[in-house]
Amino acid sequence: MTTQTKAFAIVTSVVFICCLLGIVTRPLSFLAFFWPANAALLALFMRFPQLNVFSGWLGAFIAYMMADLLTGNYFELTLFLTLSNLLTVAVSLFFINYFKINYRNYNKGFTFLYLFAICAFAGCLAGAVFAVFTIPHVPNTFMSTDRLWIDFGMWWTSELVNAILIIPLILAMPTWTEFKHAVYDRRHKQYPISHIFPLIAIFICVLMTYLLSGPGALLYPLAALIWAALSYRLFSVAVINFAVLLATYHSLNQFYLSESSDAYLSTAISVRIGLCMLSLAPLILCIISQNRHELFKQVLYLANHDSLTRAMTRRYFFQQSEQLLQNIKRQPFSIIMLDIDHFKNLNDQHGHYAGDLVLQHFARTVQHNLRNKDLFGRIGGEEFVIFLQNVKYQEAYNIAERIRNVTENSPISIHGKAPLHITVSIGITHQDAFDTAEHPTIQSLINNADDALYHAKEHGRNQVVSFN
């Protein structure tokens, strides 16, 4: 299947389904109270640029026309409705590209706010203006020239609500790889019962919008949505936001329609703008909270890891090792000390830049030969240390020997110069299960491994020596 054919098939299917969803929500011959097609098309073109091709636009046009015609609408009216919908998407994309909005980083800084502003005051506005100046003059129309302002407001605010509900959902949707990782993490991670409290609060608030319906229902979910925004990831918040706002929207529409069609028309615009403001709050708060959390993780990582080799710092290695010693009293473990041979001479002959490349190459070599649960730190200079937990002596020796062998047989190329060959000397100390009274310190274990490393250096280097 070619790229053009694939784009046509995907866009046609998605837009057609979204149009049908919107058509079944049309109350009293008015505009649909939920029309996801335009926002979904815009988000698809942003998330998957390969769909934003001629065949993609052709597929969207055909889908809009088919959905309306198959449900009994008139051709000329359907044509102008379709052109209005496509204009919303086209104008939004034009201004997003014109202002160079990096929508791939929708979750960074004010990017999402800029995206929504462009959709609201460019694309949605253009589509609404085109609609009110053309559709009232089309045969069999449901719009009237006597209420242009109301029809404009209904169209524009409807598009605002659709954009705020659909676009974050599609842009934040995880890839298949991310989804599998998330499922795997949840299987292997325990969450406290309090993790579901925000969801319970949201369910109660949504239930209240139906039991105690009225103008005040617009604010019922606000506190619960803010709680969710501070507790969950962006995609989860987008899903929750979608469900809550759609339910609140439906509840308020039912309330005002039960009063009269005039009550519905006179309040729909303010209700929709209020819903947009309500939905922006948790999304922006979640983005800010998530960015601060990611920044904190980066700062913490840089504080605990050597910036050159990405190995643990001495302080962090000691801290993590001491914690492990408290938890593995009945498990064998090993400490391995590693020292790159003749590193000072390498620095003197080839320069410190070459030395840095050697350290990085060596650190990668070691990490590729360790398990995820093993600890690897840089003690200083060219000296490194490994903590192998739940490992027998022979396994630890084999790991050390494999690192030594790979290091010796992995020359390092530096910008076209002759490859550098390095070797490493290694000392091991092994500890079987111990009693609490015999609790060794990490420093004493490192000293033992360091003694073994000294013997390896004294007896020719490029070898593994165990502490006796």
C-alpha positions in Angstrom: 0.0 0.0 0.0 1.4 3.4 -1.0 1.7 6.4 1.3 -1.1 8.2 -0.5 -3.4 5.2 -0.4 -2.7 4.6 3.2 -3.3 8.3 4.1 -6.6 8.2 2.1 -7.8 5.1 3.9 -6.9 6.2 7.4 -8.2 9.8 7.1 -11.5 8.7 5.4 -12.2 6.1 8.1 -11.5 8.3 11.0 -13.3 11.4 9.7 -16.3 9.3 8.6 -16.7 7.7 12.1 -16.3 11.0 13.8 -18.9 12.6 11.6 -21.4 9.9 12.4 -20.8 10.4 16.1 -21.4 14.1 15.6 -24.6 13.6 13.5 -26.3 11.5 16.2 -25.8 14.3 18.7 -27.7 17.0 16.7 -30.6 18.2 18.9 -33.7 19.8 17.5 -32.2 20.3 14.1 -29.5 22.5 15.5 -25.8 22.1 15.0 -24.3 18.9 16.7 -23.5 19.6 20.4 -20.4 17.3 19.9 -18.6 17.3 16.5 -15.2 15.6 16.8 -14.4 15.3 13.1 -12.6 18.7 12.6 -10.5 18.5 15.8 -9.6 14.9 15.1 -8.6 15.7 11.5 -6.4 18.6 12.7 -4.8 16.5 15.4 -4.1 13.6 13.0 -2.4 15.9 10.5 -0.2 17.3 13.4 0.6 14.0 15.0 1.1 12.1 11.7 2.4 14.6 9.1 2.5 11.8 6.5 -1.3 11.9 6.4 -1.3 15.7 5.6 -1.1 15.0 1.8 -3.5 15.5 -1.1 -5.0 12.0 -0.7 -5.6 12.7 3.0 -7.5 15.9 2.3 -9.4 14.1 -0.5 -10.3 11.4 2.0 -11.5 13.9 4.5 -13.7 15.7 1.9 -15.3 12.4 0.8 -15.9 11.3 4.4 -17.6 14.6 5.4 -19.9 14.4 2.3 -20.7 10.7 2.6 -21.6 10.9 6.3 -24.0 13.7 5.8 -25.6 12.4 2.6 -26.0 8.9 3.9 -27.9 10.3 6.9 -30.4 12.2 4.7 -28.9 15.6 4.3 -29.1 17.7 1.0 -26.2 17.8 -1.4 -25.7 21.6 -1.6 -26.1 22.1 2.1 -23.6 19.2 2.8 -21.1 20.7 0.4 -21.0 24.1 2.2 -20.9 22.4 5.6 -17.9 20.3 4.4 -16.1 23.4 3.1 -16.6 25.1 6.4 -15.2 22.1 8.3 -12.2 21.8 6.0 -11.5 25.6 6.3 -11.3 25.2 10.1 -8.5 22.6 9.7 -6.7 24.4 6.8 -6.6 27.8 8.5 -5.4 26.3 11.8 -2.6 24.4 10.1 -1.6 27.5 8.1 -1.2 29.6 11.2 0.5 26.8 13.2 3.1 26.6 10.5 3.2 30.4 10.0 4.1 31.0 13.6 6.4 28.0 13.6 4.6 26.3 16.6 6.5 23.2 17.5 3.4 21.1 18.1 5.6 18.0 18.6 6.5 19.6 21.9 2.9 20.3 22.8 3.7 19.4 26.4 6.5 21.9 26.8 6.1 25.5 28.0 3.2 27.4 26.5 3.0 25.4 23.3 -0.3 23.8 24.0 -1.8 27.2 25.0 -0.5 28.6 21.7 -2.0 25.7 19.8 -5.4 26.2 21.4 -5.3 30.0 20.8 -4.6 29.5 17.1 -7.4 26.9 16.8 -9.8 29.2 18.7 -9.0 32.6 17.0 -7.9 31.4 13.6 -9.3 28.1 12.4 -12.5 27.9 14.4 -13.2 31.6 13.8 -12.6 31.2 10.0 -14.9 28.2 9.7 -17.7 29.8 11.7 -17.5 33.1 9.7 -17.6 31.2 6.4 -20.5 29.1 7.6 -22.8 32.0 8.7 -22.2 33.9 5.5 -22.9 31.0 3.2 -25.0 28.3 4.7 -28.1 30.5 5.5 -28.4 31.2 1.8 -28.3 27.5 0.8 -31.6 25.7 0.0 -33.0 23.5 2.9 -30.7 25.2 5.4 -31.2 25.1 9.1 -29.5 28.5 9.6 -31.4 31.8 9.4 -30.2 35.2 8.4 -32.2 36.6 11.3 -30.0 35.0 13.9 -26.5 35.2 12.4 -24.9 36.1 15.7 -26.4 33.2 17.5 -25.5 30.7 14.7 -22.0 32.1 14.6 -21.6 31.8 18.4 -23.0 28.3 18.4 -20.7 27.1 15.6 -17.6 28.8 17.0 -18.0 27.7 20.6 -18.9 24.2 19.5 -15.5 24.0 17.6 -13.7 25.4 20.7 -15.1 22.6 22.9 -14.3 19.9 20.3 -10.7 21.2 20.0 -10.1 21.3 23.7 -11.5 17.7 24.1 -10.0 16.0 21.1 -6.6 17.6 20.2 -4.9 16.8 23.6 -6.2 13.3 23.5 -4.6 12.5 20.1 -1.4 14.4 20.6 -0.7 12.9 24.0 -1.7 9.4 22.9 1.2 7.0 23.6 2.9 5.1 20.8 2.5 1.3 20.7 6.0 1.0 22.2 5.2 3.5 25.0 1.9 1.7 25.7 3.7 -1.7 26.1 6.2 -0.1 28.4 3.4 1.5 30.5 1.5 -1.8 30.8 4.7 -3.6 31.8 5.5 -1.0 34.4 2.1 -1.2 35.9 2.4 -5.0 36.2 5.6 -4.6 38.1 4.8 -1.6 40.2 2.5 -1.4 43.2 0.3 1.7 43.6 -1.2 2.8 46.9 -4.9 2.7 47.2 -4.9 6.5 47.4 -3.9 6.5 43.7 -7.5 6.0 42.7 -9.0 8.6 45.0 -9.0 11.4 42.3 -11.0 9.0 40.0 -13.5 8.4 42.8 -13.9 12.1 43.4 -14.4 12.7 39.7 -17.0 10.0 39.4 -18.9 11.5 42.3 -18.7 15.0 40.8 -20.0 13.8 37.4 -22.8 12.0 39.1 -23.8 15.2 40.9 -24.1 17.0 37.5 -27.0 14.7 36.7 -28.5 14.5 40.1 -28.3 18.3 40.9 -28.3 19.7 37.4 -28.2 23.4 36.8 -25.9 26.3 36.0 -23.7 25.5 39.0 -23.0 22.0 37.6 -20.3 23.6 35.4 -18.0 23.9 38.4 -18.7 20.6 40.2 -15.8 18.7 38.7 -13.2 21.5 38.9 -11.5 20.5 42.2 -11.4 16.8 41.3 -9.9 17.6 37.8 -7.2 19.6 39.5 -6.5 16.7 41.8 -6.2 14.4 38.8 -4.0 16.8 37.0 -1.5 16.7 39.9 -1.7 12.9 40.2 -1.7 11.4 36.7 0.2 11.7 33.4 -0.9 14.0 30.6 -2.6 11.3 28.5 -4.6 10.0 31.5 -5.6 13.6 32.3 -6.7 14.1 28.7 -8.9 11.0 28.8 -10.4 12.0 32.1 -10.9 15.5 30.9 -12.6 14.2 27.8 -15.0 12.0 29.7 -15.8 14.5 32.5 -16.4 17.4 30.2 -18.5 15.4 27.7 -20.7 14.2 30.6 -21.0 17.7 32.1 -21.8 19.1 28.6 -24.5 16.5 28.1 -26.0 17.1 31.5 -26.2 20.9 30.9 -27.6 20.5 27.4 -30.3 18.1 28.7 -31.2 20.5 31.5 -31.6 23.5 29.2 -33.4 21.6 26.4 -35.9 20.3 29.0 -36.7 23.9 29.8 -37.2 25.0 26.2 -35.3 25.4 22.9 -35.0 29.2 23.6 -33.3 28.4 26.9 -30.9 26.1 25.2 -30.0 28.7 22.5 -29.6 31.5 25.0 -27.3 29.6 27.3 -25.4 27.2 25.0 -22.7 29.8 24.0 -21.8 30.7 27.6 -21.9 27.1 28.7 -19.5 26.1 26.0 -17.0 28.9 26.7 -17.2 27.9 30.4 -16.5 24.3 29.5 -13.4 25.4 27.6 -12.1 27.4 30.5 -12.8 24.5 32.8 -11.0 22.0 30.6 -7.9 24.3 30.1 -7.2 24.4 33.8 -6.3 20.7 34.4 -4.5 20.3 31.1 -2.2 23.3 31.7 -1.7 22.4 35.3 -0.8 18.8 34.4 1.7 20.1 31.8 3.3 22.4 34.3 3.4 19.7 37.0 4.8 17.1 34.6 7.5 19.5 33.3 8.6 20.3 36.8 8.7 16.6 37.7 10.8 15.9 34.6 13.1 18.8 35.4 13.5 17.5 39.0 14.3 14.0 37.7 17.0 15.5 35.3 18.5 17.6 38.1 18.5 14.6 40.4 20.1 12.4 37.8 22.8 14.9 37.1 23.5 15.3 40.8 23.8 11.5 41.2 25.7 10.5 38.0 29.0 11.5 36.5 28.4 13.9 33.6 31.1 12.3 31.5 30.5 8.6 31.8 26.9 8.5 33.2 28.1 6.2 35.9 27.0 6.8 39.5 29.0 9.4 41.5 31.0 8.2 44.4 28.5 9.5 47.0 25.5 8.1 45.2 27.2 4.7 44.7 28.0 4.5 48.4 24.5 5.5 49.4 22.8 2.9 47.1 25.3 0.2 48.1 24.7 0.7 51.8 20.9 0.4 51.3 21.4 -2.8 49.3 23.6 -4.2 52.1 20.6 -3.7 54.5 18.3 -5.7 52.3 20.4 -8.7 51.0 21.7 -10.2 54.2 21.0 -13.7 52.9 22.2 -13.2 49.4 25.7 -13.5 48.0 27.2 -10.5 46.3 30.5 -9.2 44.9 32.3 -5.9 44.7 34.5 -5.3 41.6 37.1 -2.6 41.3 38.3 -1.6 37.8 41.2 0.6 36.8 42.2 1.5 33.2 45.8 0.6 32.6 48.4 3.3 31.9 45.6 6.0 31.7 48.0 8.8 32.7 50.3 8.0 29.8 47.4 7.9 27.4 46.4 11.4 28.5 49.9 12.7 28.2 50.4 11.2 24.7 47.0 11.8 23.1 45.5 14.6 25.2 42.6 14.9 27.6 40.0 14.8 24.9 41.2 11.3 23.9 41.1 10.4 27.6 37.5 11.5 27.9 36.5 9.4 24.9 38.3 6.4 26.4 36.4 6.9 29.7 33.1 7.1 27.9 33.8 4.1 25.7 34.9 2.0 28.7 31.9 3.0 30.8 29.6 2.0 27.9 31.4 -1.4 27.7 31.0 -2.1 31.4 27.3 -1.1 31.4 26.5 -3.3 28.4 27.9 -6.3 30.4 25.9 -5.7 33.6 22.3 -6.4 34.6 19.8 -3.7 35.3 19.9 -4.2 39.0 23.7 -4.0 39.3 25.3 -0.7 40.5 28.1 0.9 38.6 30.0 4.0 39.8 33.0 6.1 39.1 35.2 6.4 42.2 37.5 9.0 40.6 39.7 9.5 37.6 40.0 6.1 35.7 38.8 4.0 38.7 35.3 2.4 38.6 33.4 0.1 41.0 30.6 -2.4 40.5 28.2 -3.9 43.0 26.8 -7.3 41.8 23.9 -8.5 44.0 22.6 -12.1 44.3 25.5 -13.5 42.4 27.8 -16.5 43.0 31.6 -16.0 42.9 32.1 -17.8 39.6 29.4 -15.7 37.9 31.0 -12.5 39.3 34.4 -13.7 38.0 33.0 -14.4 34.6 31.4 -11.0 34.4 34.8 -9.3 35.3 36.7 -11.5 32.8 34.2 -10.7 30.1 34.6 -6.9 30.7 38.4 -7.3 30.7 38.3 -9.3 27.4 35.8 -7.0 25.6 37.9 -3.9 26.7 41.1 -5.4 25.4 39.5 -6.3 22.0 37.6 -3.1 21.4 39.9 -0.5 20.0 38.7 3.1 20.1 38.8 5.3 17.0 39.4 9.0 17.5 38.7 11.2 14.4 40.6 9.1 11.9 43.7 8.6 14.0 45.1 5.1 14.7 42.8 3.2 17.0 43.7 3.2 20.7 44.0 -0.1 22.4 43.3 -0.1 26.2 43.3 -2.8 28.9 41.9 -2.8 32.4 43.0 -4.4 35.7 40.2 -5.8 37.9 40.0 -6.8 41.6 37.1 -8.7 43.1 35.9 -9.4 46.6 33.0 -11.8 47.2 30.7 -12.1 50.1 28.3 -14.9 50.9 25.3 -14.6 53.2 26.2 -12.9 56.5 24.6 -12.4 59.9 23.5 -9.0 61.1 26.2 -9.0 63.7 28.8 -9.4 60.9 27.5 -6.6 58.8 30.4 -5.3 56.6 30.6 -1.8 55.4 30.8 -0.9 51.8 34.1 0.9 52.4 35.7 -2.2 53.9 34.5 -4.3 50.9 35.8 -1.7 48.5 39.2 -1.7 50.3 39.4 -5.5 49.9 38.6 -5.2 46.2 41.1 -2.4 45.9 43.8 -4.7 47.4 43.0 -7.3 44.8 43.2 -4.6 42.1 46.7 -3.6 43.5 47.9 -7.1 43.1 46.6 -7.2 39.5 48.5 -4.0 38.7 51.7 -5.4 40.4 51.6 -8.7 38.5 51.4 -7.4 34.9 48.0 -5.6 34.6 45.2 -6.6 32.2 44.0 -9.4 34.5 41.3 -10.3 37.1 42.5 -11.0 40.7 40.3 -12.1 43.6 40.8 -11.0 47.2 41.8 -13.8 49.5 
